[in-house]
Amino acid sequence: MAEEGVHVLAGQAEIGAELGALIAAKAKEAISSRGVFTIAVSGGSTTKIFCQDMVKRADVGWEKWRVFMADERLVPLDQEDCNYKGYKDALVGSVPLAAEHIYPINPSLSVEAAAEDYTQKLKQVFSEDTPVFDVVLLGMGPDGHTASLFPGHKLLQEKTLLVAPISDSPKPPPNRVTLTFKVLNNARCAVFVCTGEGKAANVKNVLEGNEENLLPAALVQPLDGELHWYLDSTAASQLSSQ
Ligand SMILES: O=C(O)[C@H](O)[C@@H](O)[C@H](O)[C@H](O)COP(=O)(O)O
């Protein structure tokens, strides 16, 4: 299995293959130790990079997977920018992952009620007060946001909620729900996938910047877990080690 740290690969296909090998290993380990594999997944480019490799993997114990959204847009579940739809369409029917094991938010609720409802869905699957995901799969926006945790936003200080509502997201749509750092940093393994030149400056800030004014992505530091960053060569182009 890949050691934790920064993995620089040529492009999205190569990242998909390495990421898929890591996730497959984490799934097998979790299922043999605890009987279930829990993962929180992100939208944007991560969905395609993850799914295009994972659909080829038959032996990862799909029946035992429980898939939550790291963040979700408050949009109908059949709308193209719904993160849940991206995963459901790519995986259900192609691999033996049951549709009911991918957990959508309820977009008919207010954003506050949708966050509370999603918290209850977490509590149905996790016995711990703060869920311990086997893997949280994250992207980073060009501004350094991750999940729906944006630079300078008050949610960066959230210490109580597991799932938070946000109604002023700078990245559209404005209404979203997101896992908080409390949950992200309680994971056994946090994995970032980040590609493209537009991310290069903040990849450098996060991985080689100083400790002041940390961007949201830099605040993902699992308390007792691994941290991986999968980068393509353009996203990694400003790193001094490249
Ligand atoms: O908006 C969402 O749904 C996200 O989950 C978000 O946090 C995403 O991961 C980043 O914005 C990176 O997106 P890209 O990889 O598409 O740049």
The ligand as an SDF file (V2000), in Angstrom:
LIG
                    3D

 17 16  0  0  0  0  0  0  0  0999 V2000
  -18.0180   21.3760   -4.7110 O   0  0  0  0  0  0  0  0  0  0  0  0
  -18.0040   20.2190   -4.3070 C   0  0  0  0  0  0  0  0  0  0  0  0
  -18.9360   19.4750   -4.4210 O   0  0  0  0  0  0  0  0  0  0  0  0
  -16.8090   19.6870   -3.6450 C   0  0  0  0  0  0  0  0  0  0  0  0
  -16.9040   18.5080   -3.0050 O   0  0  0  0  0  0  0  0  0  0  0  0
  -15.6080   20.4820   -3.5880 C   0  0  0  0  0  0  0  0  0  0  0  0
  -15.0210   20.5470   -2.3240 O   0  0  0  0  0  0  0  0  0  0  0  0
  -14.6120   20.0160   -4.6180 C   0  0  0  0  0  0  0  0  0  0  0  0
  -13.9960   18.8230   -4.1860 O   0  0  0  0  0  0  0  0  0  0  0  0
  -13.5650   21.0680   -4.8490 C   0  0  0  0  0  0  0  0  0  0  0  0
  -14.2100   22.2610   -5.1980 O   0  0  0  0  0  0  0  0  0  0  0  0
  -12.6180   20.7020   -5.9570 C   0  0  0  0  0  0  0  0  0  0  0  0
  -13.3520   20.5330   -7.1300 O   0  0  0  0  0  0  0  0  0  0  0  0
  -12.6160   20.2460   -8.5000 P   0  0  0  0  0  0  0  0  0  0  0  0
  -11.7930   19.0200   -8.2520 O   0  0  0  0  0  0  0  0  0  0  0  0
  -13.6820   20.0330   -9.5130 O   0  0  0  0  0  0  0  0  0  0  0  0
  -11.7600   21.4460   -8.7600 O   0  0  0  0  0  0  0  0  0  0  0  0
  1  2  2  0
  2  3  1  0
  2  4  1  0
  4  5  1  0
  4  6  1  0
  6  7  1  0
  6  8  1  0
  8  9  1  0
  8 10  1  0
 10 11  1  0
 10 12  1  0
 12 13  1  0
 13 14  1  0
 14 15  2  0
 14 16  1  0
 14 17  1  0
M  END
$$$$
